[in-house]
Amino acid sequence: MAEENKNELARTWAMLCHLSSLLWIPLSLSIILLVGIPIPLIFLNILGPLIIWMLKKKQHPLIDAHGKESLNFQITMLLYSLVIGFVLLLSVGSCWLGFSTNSSAILGFVGLGLIVAGVGLAILGGLMGLILWLGQLLLTLFASIKAKKGELYRYPYTIRLLR
């Protein structure tokens, strides 16, 4: 009976390794409601799994495995987010350059092209961000369910930094 309780507790901690990565969502929404502007909470998706994994990894191999997998996935999501942020930064820069060109006919045409490219990059970046966020949410919930069942789960498209 004591072994079953230990396994149940390990499965719960393994599940929390995944779910704690989603703490940035309610915190971001509460900051938007309180302050009125979105403030990026970079690295918060990594902080929860890191704390749980560091404190509990030696207690059970399941916690260690799920903690590493969650951290690898969240670090990968952070890297993907930085790429999307760069694309959005390019879109702003392109639009800024497009609007700041001189009014001559040739430069005006180039400026219009830069504006169109900037808007296209902004739409692409926004869609990529939405897909990434939804994928992160759904895969994290799926991994949490697997962890609670005591099953190992490997996130797709993940850079495995921790082994």
N, C-alpha and C positions, 0 to 999 in steps of 0.2 A: 504493500500500500504506500509506503514512504517513497519507493522508487517511482511509482505512478505519479505522485504529487510532484516529485522532482522533474519528471519529464513534462508534465503539464506546465509547470512554472517555466521550464526552458522553452517550451513552445510559445508561451505568452511573451517572453522576452525577445525571442526571435521575431515574432510578429511586430513587436514594438520597434525593433531595429528598422523595419520598413516604414511603419506608420509615422514614426517620429520625424521622418524626412518631409512630411506634409505640413508640419507646424507653420511653415512660412505662409501658407494660404490664409488661415484665419488672422494671423498677425498682420499680413499685408492689407487685408480687407479692413481690419480695425484701424490701422494707421490712415488708410484712405478716408474712412469715416470721421476720424478725429481731426486729422490735419487738413484733409481735403485734397492732398496731392499724393500720387503714388511714389513711395520711397522704396527703391529696390533693396531687398533684404538678401544680399549676396552672401553665400556660404551658409545660410541658415538651414538649407536642405541637407547639408553635410553635418552640421553640428549635433543634431539629435542622434542620428545613427552612430556618430563617432563617440559620443559620451556613453551611450549604452554599450557599444562594443568594447570600449576600453575598460569599463567597469565590470562587465559580465562575461567576457570571452573565455575566461579560464574556468568558469563554472560548468560549462557544458559545450561539447563540440557543435551542437546545433546552433547555439547562439553565435559562436565564432564564425561558422560558415555563413549564416544569414547576415551577420554584421558586415563581413567582408563584401558579400555580394551587394548589399544595400549601399555601402560606401562606394564601391566601384561604379555602380549605376548612377548614384547622385553626383559623383565627380564627373562622370561622362556627361550627364545632363547639364552640369555647370559649363563644361567646355563647349557643348553644343549651343548653349545660351549665349556664350561670349561670341561665337561665330555669328549668331543671329544679330546680336548687338552691333557687331562690326558692319553687317549688311545694312542695318538701319542707320548707322552712322554715315555710311557711304551715301544712302539715299538723302539724308539731310544735307550733306556736303554737295551732292550733285545739284539739288534744288537751289541751294544757296549760290553756287557758281552760276547756275542758269539765270537766276534773277539779277545777279550782279554784273552780267555782261553788258557791254556798251550797246547802244541802240542802232548801230549800223546793221545793214541787211544781213551780212554774212554772220556777224557775231550774234545777231538776234536769232538767226536760225539755229546756230550752235547752242545758244542759251535755251531755246525751246526744246532742243534735243536733250539737253542736260536735265531740264525740268521733267520731261516725260520719262527719262531713265530713272530719275530720283523717285518719282511717284511709283513706277514699276517696281523698283527695289523696295520701297516702303510696303507695297502690297505683298510682295514675295516674303519679306521679312516678317510681316504680321501673320501671314498664313503659316509660315514655318514655326513661328512662336506659338501659335494656337495649337498646331499639330503636336509640337513638342510638349506643351503643357498638358494637353489631354492624354497623350501617350504616357507621360510621367505619372499622372494621376491614376490612370487605369492599370498600368503595369505594377505600380506600387500596391494598389489594392489587391490585385491578383496575387502578387508575391506574399502579401500579408496573410491571405487566406491559406496559401500553400504552407507557410511557416506555422500557422496555427494547427494545421493538420499534421505537422511534423515532417513534411516533405521538403526536399531541397528544390529551389527554383533558380534558374539561370536567366537573367534579363537578356533580351536580345540587343544587339548593337552596342555592347558595353565594352569599354576599354578595361581590361583586368589589370589594375595596378597592384592591388593587394592579392596575394595568392595564399 
